[in-house]
């Protein structure tokens, strides 16, 4: 467990839940890695408390290192056969550990995660999911982790509800892995900074290099999901982007370009990746195309789009703008000055007529404003036609997108002579 300025009660709850709910024969040690905390209760007071438990070792980082390097320090100090990484704001449940270790005992190249339940961040109440409320990990082309429903092909493969679930990626905060296998895989990329991208790097690496990534339904651990990241970095420095570029360059082959399109290929310095490329060669890993075809075939591939990039109104320098995160579903789409950076103004048109970014599609029910919703692949309210004239017509309502004087995106009767209804949207090359 790595921590930085963790609350006393939360950290103790995490440690005691591991001790109290794990078979002593299966628990060799608990290693706490203090990532340069400066709160007084995490110094001598914590040391004295943990010394009495006779199973906890505390490692102190000499400067703020972030999650990745702190975890590497903990892994280096570990002596057990299996490494289990946990966040410092969790609660393990009865019987959480045995199902994880059993899978690794049967196959040392399996990386396993528990089902992650929620812990309410204000009341600290444990909020367990029911047995059907389990999701698998995925990612979008911003290289951000996200959750998905279990695919139908995976439901058919499993024998019953307690069988392990194949997951394309993992959230990264809670998982178990054979220590020797972790080393064989090259552990984490030490060239990554602080936090971000390390979970996808390990996920791609496991699948592409002969391993398996599974969610174990019989293992459940609660987790407090923070409202903001505890990590900070220098102004003007985007650590997550740098990490993601390292990930893309090493593991994603030609598909890395779909990520780079999101910020107009303005690549910064992501450091030396030569050792990571040699690692992939030494492990004889499969291609990223194999990964997408066999492990995550549900992912929409931007190369299948007919048009990509900003959707610019001919009447002015304004573009269709909107967030695609599920937290912003049902929010009206904006009409804002074009900035040329992609990001919230980057859109794709699928061959089905969806205007989408990752799993979010523009949706119009004929009565209100254009909004984003989860793509449902059923056309209907999410089917659009981008015409040679520049009109974007909604198939069901047969109305067209228009940029209003008030800086809003509205729907109106289609009129090819209305320049506010004419849009420039590059064809995919």
C-alpha positions in Angstrom: 0.0 0.0 0.0 1.4 3.4 -1.0 0.1 6.5 0.7 0.6 10.2 0.9 -1.0 12.2 3.7 -3.7 9.5 4.2 -6.2 10.0 7.0 -5.3 8.0 10.1 -8.7 6.2 10.4 -8.8 5.4 6.7 -5.2 4.0 6.6 -5.8 1.9 9.7 -9.1 0.6 8.3 -7.2 -0.5 5.2 -4.4 -2.3 7.1 -6.6 -4.0 9.7 -9.1 -5.2 7.0 -6.2 -7.0 5.4 -5.0 -8.6 8.7 -8.4 -9.4 10.1 -9.8 -10.9 6.8 -6.9 -12.9 5.5 -5.8 -16.4 6.5 -2.5 -15.8 8.5 -1.0 -18.7 6.5 -1.5 -16.8 3.3 -0.3 -13.4 4.5 3.5 -13.0 4.7 3.9 -9.2 5.1 2.2 -5.9 4.6 4.5 -3.2 3.2 3.4 0.5 3.5 5.2 2.9 1.3 5.1 6.5 2.6 5.4 8.8 -0.5 6.9 11.6 1.5 3.9 12.5 3.7 4.3 15.6 5.9 1.3 15.0 8.3 2.5 14.4 11.9 0.3 11.4 12.5 2.1 9.5 9.7 5.5 9.7 11.3 6.5 8.3 14.6 2.9 7.8 15.7 2.3 5.5 12.7 5.6 3.7 13.2 4.9 2.9 16.8 1.4 1.6 16.0 2.5 -0.6 13.1 5.5 -2.0 15.0 3.0 -3.6 17.5 1.3 -5.5 14.7 4.5 -7.5 13.9 3.6 -7.9 10.2 3.9 -4.3 8.8 7.0 -2.8 7.3 7.1 0.9 6.5 9.3 2.2 3.7 9.8 6.0 3.5 10.5 7.7 0.2 13.1 10.5 0.5 11.1 12.8 -1.8 7.7 12.8 -3.5 7.9 10.1 -6.1 4.3 9.4 -7.1 2.4 6.1 -7.3 4.5 4.3 -9.9 8.0 4.6 -8.3 6.6 4.1 -4.8 5.0 0.9 -5.9 8.3 -0.2 -7.5 10.1 0.5 -4.2 7.5 -1.6 -2.3 7.7 -4.5 -4.9 11.5 -4.5 -4.6 11.3 -4.9 -0.8 8.7 -7.6 -1.0 9.7 -11.2 -0.3 6.4 -13.1 -0.9 5.6 -15.3 -3.8 2.7 -13.1 -4.8 2.5 -9.3 -4.8 -0.9 -7.8 -4.0 -1.1 -4.1 -4.7 -3.8 -2.2 -2.8 -4.6 1.5 -2.4 -4.5 2.9 1.1 -8.2 3.8 1.3 -9.9 0.4 1.0 -11.6 -2.3 3.0 -11.1 -6.0 2.2 -14.0 -8.3 2.8 -14.2 -11.9 4.2 -12.6 -14.4 1.9 -11.2 -11.7 -0.5 -7.7 -13.2 -0.7 -8.1 -17.0 -1.3 -9.8 -16.6 -4.8 -7.0 -14.4 -6.0 -4.2 -16.6 -4.8 -6.0 -19.8 -6.1 -6.0 -18.5 -9.7 -2.3 -17.6 -9.6 -1.5 -21.0 -8.0 -3.1 -22.6 -11.0 -1.4 -20.4 -13.5 1.5 -18.0 -12.6 0.8 -15.8 -15.7 -2.7 -14.8 -14.6 -3.1 -11.3 -13.2 -6.2 -11.0 -11.1 -8.3 -8.2 -9.6 -11.1 -8.3 -7.1 -14.5 -6.8 -7.8 -14.2 -3.2 -6.7 -17.0 -2.0 -4.5 -17.5 1.6 -3.4 -17.0 3.2 -0.1 -19.0 6.4 0.4 -16.4 9.3 0.7 -18.4 11.3 3.3 -20.0 8.6 5.5 -17.3 5.9 4.8 -20.2 3.4 4.4 -19.3 0.2 2.4 -21.5 0.1 -0.7 -21.4 -3.5 -2.1 -22.6 -4.3 -5.6 -24.9 -7.3 -6.2 -23.5 -10.3 -8.1 -24.8 -9.1 -11.4 -23.4 -5.6 -11.1 -19.9 -6.4 -12.3 -18.1 -4.7 -15.2 -14.9 -5.2 -17.2 -12.2 -2.7 -17.8 -11.6 -1.0 -21.2 -10.1 2.3 -22.5 -10.8 5.0 -24.9 -8.6 6.6 -27.6 -7.6 9.3 -25.1 -6.0 6.3 -23.4 -8.2 6.8 -20.3 -9.5 3.7 -18.4 -13.2 3.1 -18.4 -15.7 0.4 -17.4 -17.9 -1.6 -19.7 -20.6 -4.2 -19.4 -19.5 -7.8 -19.7 -19.6 -8.6 -23.4 -22.0 -11.3 -24.5 -19.1 -13.4 -25.9 -17.6 -13.4 -22.4 -20.9 -14.3 -20.8 -21.1 -17.3 -23.1 -17.5 -18.4 -22.4 -17.9 -18.5 -18.6 -19.3 -21.6 -16.9 -21.1 -19.8 -14.1 -21.4 -16.6 -12.2 -18.3 -17.3 -10.0 -16.0 -18.1 -12.9 -13.2 -15.6 -13.6 -14.1 -12.8 -16.1 -11.6 -11.9 -18.8 -11.0 -8.1 -18.7 -9.2 -6.1 -21.5 -7.7 -3.7 -18.9 -7.7 -3.1 -15.2 -8.2 0.0 -13.1 -4.7 -0.7 -11.6 -5.3 0.2 -8.0 -6.0 -3.3 -6.7 -4.5 -6.5 -8.2 -2.4 -9.6 -7.5 0.4 -10.9 -9.6 3.1 -13.6 -9.2 6.3 -11.7 -8.1 8.5 -13.6 -10.6 6.0 -12.9 -13.4 5.9 -9.2 -12.5 9.7 -9.1 -12.8 9.6 -11.1 -16.1 7.2 -8.6 -17.5 9.6 -5.7 -16.7 7.5 -4.5 -13.7 6.2 -0.9 -14.3 7.8 1.4 -16.8 10.2 3.4 -14.6 10.3 6.1 -17.2 6.7 7.0 -16.4 6.2 9.8 -14.0 4.0 10.0 -10.9 0.7 8.4 -12.0 -1.3 7.6 -15.1 -1.0 5.1 -17.9 0.8 2.4 -15.8 -2.4 0.4 -15.6 -3.0 0.3 -19.3 0.7 -0.5 -19.9 0.6 -3.5 -17.7 -2.8 -4.6 -19.1 -1.6 -4.5 -22.7 1.6 -6.2 -21.8 -0.1 -9.1 -19.9 -2.4 -9.9 -22.8 0.0 -9.3 -25.7 2.9 -11.2 -24.0 1.1 -14.5 -23.2 -0.7 -13.8 -19.9 -4.3 -13.4 -18.8 -6.1 -10.6 -17.0 -9.1 -11.6 -14.9 -11.7 -10.2 -12.5 -12.5 -12.6 -9.8 -16.2 -12.3 -8.7 -15.7 -14.1 -5.4 -13.1 -11.5 -4.3 -14.5 -8.1 -3.3 -12.7 -5.1 -1.9 -14.2 -1.7 -1.1 -12.5 1.5 -2.3 -13.0 5.2 -1.7 -13.0 7.0 -5.1 -11.5 10.4 -4.6 -13.2 13.4 -6.1 -9.8 14.8 -7.2 -6.4 13.5 -7.9 -3.9 13.8 -5.0 -1.0 14.1 -7.4 0.4 17.5 -8.6 3.1 18.3 -11.1 4.9 21.3 -12.5 2.8 24.0 -14.3 2.8 23.3 -18.0 3.8 19.7 -17.6 1.3 17.0 -18.5 2.6 13.8 -16.8 -0.3 11.6 -17.9 0.1 12.6 -21.5 3.8 11.9 -21.3 3.2 8.5 -19.8 0.5 7.7 -22.4 2.9 8.6 -25.2 5.4 6.1 -23.8 2.6 3.5 -23.7 1.5 4.3 -27.2 5.0 4.2 -28.7 6.0 0.9 -27.2 2.8 -1.1 -27.3 0.2 0.3 -29.8 2.0 -0.1 -33.1 0.2 1.9 -35.9 -2.9 2.4 -33.7 -0.9 5.0 -31.7 -1.9 7.5 -34.4 -5.5 7.4 -33.3 -4.4 8.7 -29.9 -2.1 11.4 -31.4 -4.9 12.7 -33.6 -6.7 13.8 -30.4 -4.1 16.5 -29.8 -3.1 17.2 -33.4 0.1 15.1 -33.0 1.8 17.7 -30.8 4.1 15.2 -29.2 6.4 16.4 -26.4 9.5 14.7 -25.0 8.5 11.3 -23.6 12.0 10.2 -22.9 14.0 7.1 -23.9 11.9 4.0 -24.6 14.6 1.8 -26.1 14.7 -0.6 -23.2 10.9 -1.0 -23.2 11.0 -1.8 -26.9 13.7 -4.4 -26.3 11.6 -5.9 -23.5 8.7 -6.3 -25.9 11.0 -8.0 -28.4 12.5 -10.3 -25.8 9.1 -11.4 -24.6 8.0 -12.1 -28.2 4.7 -10.2 -27.7 1.8 -10.2 -30.1 0.7 -7.1 -32.1 -1.8 -4.5 -30.8 -4.0 -5.5 -33.8 -4.1 -9.0 -32.3 -5.1 -7.5 -28.9 -7.9 -5.4 -30.4 -9.2 -8.3 -32.5 -9.1 -11.0 -29.8 -9.3 -9.2 -26.4 -11.3 -6.0 -27.0 -13.2 -6.4 -30.3 -16.0 -4.2 -28.9 -13.8 -1.1 -29.1 -14.7 1.3 -31.9 -11.7 1.9 -34.2 -11.4 5.4 -35.4 -9.9 4.1 -38.7 -13.5 2.9 -39.5 -14.8 6.5 -39.5 -15.7 8.4 -42.6 -14.9 11.9 -41.2 -12.7 12.9 -38.3 -11.5 16.1 -36.6 -13.2 19.4 -35.8 -16.6 20.2 -37.2 -16.3 23.9 -38.1 -19.2 26.2 -39.0 -18.8 28.0 -42.3 -20.4 31.2 -41.0 -17.7 31.8 -38.3 -14.8 30.3 -36.5 -17.0 28.2 -34.2 -16.9 24.4 -33.7 -19.1 21.7 -32.2 -17.7 21.3 -28.7 -18.6 18.8 -25.9 -17.4 16.5 -23.2 -17.8 12.8 -23.8 -17.2 11.4 -20.3 -20.2 9.5 -19.0 -20.5 12.0 -16.2 -21.6 14.6 -18.8 -24.2 12.5 -20.6 -27.5 14.3 -21.1 -25.7 17.7 -21.2 -26.3 20.0 -24.2 -23.5 20.1 -26.8 -21.7 23.4 -27.1 -20.9 25.7 -30.0 -17.6 27.4 -29.2 -14.6 29.1 -30.9 -12.5 26.6 -32.7 -9.1 26.1 -31.0 -7.4 23.6 -33.3 -6.3 21.4 -30.5 -8.7 18.5 -31.1 -9.8 17.3 -27.6 -13.4 18.3 -26.9 -13.8 19.5 -30.6 -12.6 16.1 -32.0 -15.4 14.1 -33.5 -15.8 11.0 -35.7 -18.6 9.9 -38.0 -19.0 6.2 -38.1 -20.2 4.3 -41.1 -23.5 3.8 -39.3 -24.0 7.6 -39.2 -23.0 8.1 -35.6 -21.3 11.3 -34.6 -19.2 10.0 -31.7 -16.1 10.2 -29.6 -15.3 6.9 -28.1 -18.4 5.5 -26.4 -20.4 8.8 -26.5 -22.7 9.7 -29.4 -24.6 12.8 -30.3 -28.3 12.2 -29.7 -31.4 14.2 -30.6 -34.9 13.2 -29.6 -36.6 15.9 -31.7 -37.7 18.1 -28.8 -34.8 19.5 -26.9 -31.1 20.1 -27.7 -28.4 17.9 -29.1 -26.8 15.9 -26.2 -24.4 13.1 -25.7 -25.4 9.6 -24.6 -23.8 6.2 -24.6 -23.7 4.9 -28.1 -26.3 2.2 -28.5 -25.6 1.0 -32.1 -29.3 1.1 -32.9 -29.2 4.2 -35.1 -32.5 6.0 -34.4 -31.9 9.2 -32.5 -28.2 8.7 -33.0 -28.2 8.5 -36.8 -26.9 11.6 -38.8 -26.1 12.3 -42.4 -23.3 14.6 -43.4 -24.2 15.8 -46.9 -21.9 17.0 -49.7 -23.5 20.4 -49.3 -22.2 20.7 -45.7 -25.5 20.1 -44.0 -25.6 17.7 -41.0 -29.1 16.2 -41.1 -30.7 14.2 -38.3 -32.3 11.1 -40.0 -35.3 10.7 -37.7 -36.4 14.4 -37.4 -35.0 15.4 -40.8 -33.9 18.7 -39.2 -30.3 20.1 -39.5 -27.7 21.4 -37.1 -27.3 25.1 -36.9 -25.0 27.4 -35.1 -27.0 30.2 -33.5 -26.2 33.9 -33.0 -26.3 33.2 -29.2 -23.4 30.7 -29.6 -25.6 27.6 -29.2 -26.0 24.5 -31.3 -29.7 24.2 -32.3 -31.7 22.1 -34.7 -33.8 23.8 -37.4 -35.5 23.1 -40.8 -32.8 22.2 -43.3 -31.8 25.0 -45.6 -28.8 24.7 -47.8 -28.8 28.5 -48.3 -28.4 29.1 -44.6 -24.6 29.4 -44.1 -25.0 28.7 -40.3 -26.1 25.2 -41.3 -23.1 24.5 -43.4 -20.2 22.6 -41.8 -16.6 21.8 -42.7 -15.6 18.3 -41.5 -12.4 16.6 -42.9 -12.8 13.2 -44.6 -10.7 10.5 -43.1 -7.6 10.0 -45.3 
